[in-house]
Structure formats: C-alpha cells, structure tokens
C-alpha cells in the first residue's frame, strides 16, 4: 500500500495510538488502513461416493486439480459463497451440507472454509477450469492437487466419509528450509 484511499496522501507503517501492531497509516489524515485475512470458501461435492474436482485454467497452479473454491464476496454467507464457487468453476449446482474443515493459510493472509455438498444434476468445466470430473478416493491425482488446503480438506472428507464429525482445523505456513 502506498497511498491513502481516503485522501490520496502517502501512507507509512506505524503503530497507531491504542493499537498493538504496525498498520498502514495515512501521513496526512491519520486514517488507519487495516488489512485482514481474505476468506476462501469451497465445497467438496459428492455423488455416488465420488467427489467433484476441477482442473485450473488460471494461475496460480494452472493445470492442477482443485476443490471448487474461491474468494467469498461481500453480501454472501460462507455456504452461499461455496455454492457460488462450485457453480462458477464446475457449472454444478450443489446442496450444501455442513462445514467440516477450516485452514488458516497464514503466509497468504487467508482462511479457507470447506463444506460438504451433494451434487445436483450435471457439471462441466466453468470459465476458470480446463476440466471437471468425478473421482473416487483412489482415483484422485494426489500429486496434482493445486493447494495444500485442498489436499487437507479432501483427506478429512474421506476420513469422515461425509458424516458430520465436527470441523477439522489446520494451519499452513511456508515450509522453511
């Protein structure tokens, strides 16, 4: 961030009064610009023991398989966002089930929420997908899954067998060598 969205002046990193961490603060009008994690929502849509995955047609991770998921929009619920993302990426309507996984992707400033779902009707590759397919657990191309959060969600989904066994929580950080 370089400029204040309120007045256009330069911003600088400093700890505002009555705060405990550095924020972007306008040097002219003192507006504090908070940067908070982005929410990603997704759905593992199932039919006859198989789950729906999409092959990405966009970066990052072009050509890799993913659970239909994406950034939540203002004005929608977590579940509504998961259903919308599934429709956009896989042209698929789903009956959203329960929230079963939460992944803190700390270094990316994101929190990922995954729901179970039942696939209703047909599916196809959406505008952000090269392909959309149903996979049984042993057919999933595990080495070609785009994101670690999706791998975590898929593994927990199959551990639970779609039953509501609570929310699995995981934290991802960069692997430091």
C-alpha positions as CSV (number, residue, x, y, z in Angstrom):
1,X,0.0,0.0,0.0
2,X,1.4,3.4,-1.0
3,X,-1.5,5.9,-0.8
4,X,-4.5,6.6,1.4
5,X,-7.8,5.6,-0.1
6,X,-9.4,8.5,1.8
7,X,-7.3,11.5,0.9
8,X,-4.6,10.2,-1.5
9,X,-1.6,11.1,0.6
10,X,1.2,8.7,1.3
11,X,0.9,6.0,4.0
12,X,3.5,4.6,6.3
13,X,3.8,1.6,8.5
14,X,3.5,2.5,12.2
15,X,1.7,1.5,15.3
16,X,-1.4,3.7,15.7
17,X,-2.4,5.1,19.1
18,X,-4.4,2.5,21.1
19,X,-3.2,-0.4,18.9
20,X,-0.5,-3.1,19.3
21,X,0.8,-3.7,15.8
22,X,2.0,-1.9,12.8
23,X,-0.6,-0.8,10.3
24,X,-0.6,1.4,7.2
25,X,-1.5,4.9,8.4
26,X,-2.0,8.0,6.3
27,X,0.7,10.6,7.0
28,X,-1.8,13.4,6.3
29,X,-5.3,12.4,7.6
30,X,-4.2,9.6,10.1
31,X,-6.7,7.1,8.5
32,X,-5.7,3.6,9.6
33,X,-5.9,1.1,6.8
34,X,-6.5,-2.4,8.3
35,X,-5.5,-5.4,6.2
36,X,-7.3,-8.5,7.4
37,X,-7.3,-12.1,6.1
38,X,-9.3,-12.9,3.0
39,X,-11.9,-15.7,3.2
40,X,-11.8,-18.6,0.7
41,X,-14.9,-20.9,0.6
42,X,-15.2,-24.2,-1.1
43,X,-17.3,-27.3,-1.4
44,X,-16.5,-31.0,-1.8
45,X,-19.5,-32.0,-3.9
46,X,-20.2,-35.7,-3.9
47,X,-22.2,-38.1,-6.0
48,X,-22.2,-41.9,-5.6
49,X,-19.1,-41.9,-3.5
50,X,-17.1,-39.7,-5.9
51,X,-16.1,-36.1,-5.5
52,X,-16.0,-33.3,-8.0
53,X,-12.7,-31.7,-8.8
54,X,-11.8,-29.0,-11.3
55,X,-8.6,-28.6,-13.4
56,X,-7.5,-25.0,-13.1
57,X,-7.3,-22.8,-16.2
58,X,-5.9,-19.8,-14.3
59,X,-2.8,-19.1,-12.3
60,X,-1.7,-19.8,-9.7
61,X,-1.3,-23.5,-10.2
62,X,-2.6,-23.6,-13.8
63,X,-3.3,-27.2,-14.9
64,X,-3.6,-28.6,-11.4
65,X,-6.7,-30.1,-9.8
66,X,-8.6,-28.3,-7.1
67,X,-11.7,-28.5,-5.0
68,X,-14.1,-25.9,-6.4
69,X,-13.3,-22.8,-4.2
70,X,-12.6,-19.1,-4.3
71,X,-12.8,-15.8,-2.5
72,X,-16.0,-15.0,-0.7
73,X,-17.9,-11.9,-1.9
74,X,-19.5,-9.2,0.2
75,X,-23.1,-9.8,0.9
76,X,-23.0,-13.6,0.8
77,X,-22.7,-16.3,3.5
78,X,-19.9,-18.8,3.8
79,X,-22.3,-21.6,2.5
80,X,-23.6,-19.3,-0.3
81,X,-20.1,-18.5,-1.4
82,X,-19.2,-22.2,-1.5
83,X,-22.2,-22.9,-3.7
84,X,-21.5,-20.0,-6.0
85,X,-17.9,-21.0,-6.5
86,X,-18.9,-24.6,-7.3
87,X,-21.4,-23.2,-9.9
88,X,-18.8,-20.9,-11.4
89,X,-15.9,-23.4,-11.6
90,X,-17.8,-26.6,-12.3
91,X,-21.2,-25.4,-13.7
92,X,-22.6,-27.5,-10.9
93,X,-25.5,-27.0,-8.5
94,X,-24.9,-28.4,-5.0
95,X,-27.0,-28.9,-1.9
96,X,-24.6,-27.6,0.7
97,X,-24.1,-29.8,3.7
98,X,-22.1,-29.0,6.8
99,X,-18.9,-27.0,7.4
100,X,-16.1,-29.6,8.0
101,X,-12.7,-28.0,7.5
102,X,-11.0,-24.7,8.3
103,X,-7.5,-24.0,7.2
104,X,-5.5,-20.9,8.3
105,X,-3.1,-20.1,5.4
106,X,-1.1,-17.6,7.5
107,X,1.5,-16.6,5.0
108,X,-1.1,-15.8,2.3
109,X,-3.3,-13.9,4.7
110,X,-6.2,-16.2,4.0
111,X,-8.7,-18.5,5.9
112,X,-10.2,-21.4,3.8
113,X,-13.5,-22.9,4.8
114,X,-14.8,-26.2,3.2
115,X,-18.3,-27.6,3.1
116,X,-19.7,-31.0,2.2
117,X,-22.2,-31.0,-0.6
118,X,-24.4,-33.2,-2.7
119,X,-24.0,-32.7,-6.5
120,X,-27.4,-32.0,-8.1
121,X,-27.6,-32.5,-11.9
122,X,-24.9,-32.1,-14.4
123,X,-21.5,-30.5,-14.2
124,X,-18.9,-29.1,-16.7
125,X,-15.8,-27.0,-16.8
126,X,-16.5,-23.4,-15.9
127,X,-14.7,-20.4,-17.2
128,X,-11.8,-20.9,-14.6
129,X,-11.5,-24.6,-15.3
130,X,-10.0,-26.7,-18.1
131,X,-11.9,-29.8,-17.0
132,X,-14.3,-31.0,-14.3
133,X,-14.5,-34.7,-13.2
134,X,-15.8,-37.0,-10.5
135,X,-13.1,-39.0,-8.7
136,X,-13.3,-41.8,-6.2
137,X,-10.8,-41.6,-3.3
138,X,-8.3,-44.0,-5.0
139,X,-8.6,-42.1,-8.4
140,X,-7.7,-38.7,-7.1
141,X,-4.5,-37.4,-8.6
142,X,-3.0,-36.5,-5.2
143,X,0.3,-35.3,-6.6
144,X,-1.6,-32.9,-8.9
145,X,-3.8,-31.1,-6.3
146,X,-3.2,-27.4,-6.6
147,X,-3.2,-26.3,-2.9
148,X,-2.3,-27.9,0.4
149,X,-5.6,-26.7,1.9
150,X,-7.5,-28.7,-0.7
151,X,-5.4,-31.8,0.0
152,X,-6.2,-31.4,3.7
153,X,-9.9,-31.0,3.0
154,X,-10.1,-34.0,0.7
155,X,-8.3,-36.2,3.2
156,X,-10.6,-35.1,6.1
157,X,-13.6,-35.6,3.9
158,X,-12.7,-39.2,3.2
159,X,-11.8,-39.8,6.8
160,X,-15.3,-38.6,7.8
161,X,-16.9,-40.4,4.9
162,X,-19.1,-37.3,4.6
163,X,-20.5,-37.6,8.1
164,X,-20.7,-34.6,10.4
165,X,-17.8,-35.2,12.8
166,X,-17.1,-31.6,13.6
167,X,-14.8,-29.1,12.0
168,X,-11.2,-30.1,11.3
169,X,-8.8,-27.2,11.8
170,X,-5.4,-26.9,10.3
171,X,-2.7,-24.2,10.0
172,X,-0.5,-23.9,7.0
173,X,2.8,-21.9,6.9
174,X,5.6,-21.9,4.4
175,X,8.0,-24.7,4.8
176,X,11.3,-23.1,5.8
177,X,14.5,-25.0,4.9
